Amino acid sequence: MNETIIQIIPAPSNLMYAYDGGTAQPVACLALVELADGDREIRAMGLTNGEIFEEQPGAILFFESDAN
């Protein structure tokens, strides 16, 4: 795989991810990634095991609603 991160920005504070009904976790940042073929895509990045920032492939992304 030859991919390059072009830009990283903070994720919206209410953007969350979860796997198969697991506990919702906040998305830390969004990365604009250039793929080997020149295409670009945005990927959600989050903490894994509370210490490593990495892509969260296969996770369901959603916006947490404001309870107010």
Secondary structure, 3 states (H helix, E strand, C coil): CCCEEEEEEECCCCEEEECCCCCCEECCEEEEEECCCCCEEEEEEEEECCCEEEECCCCEEEECCCCC
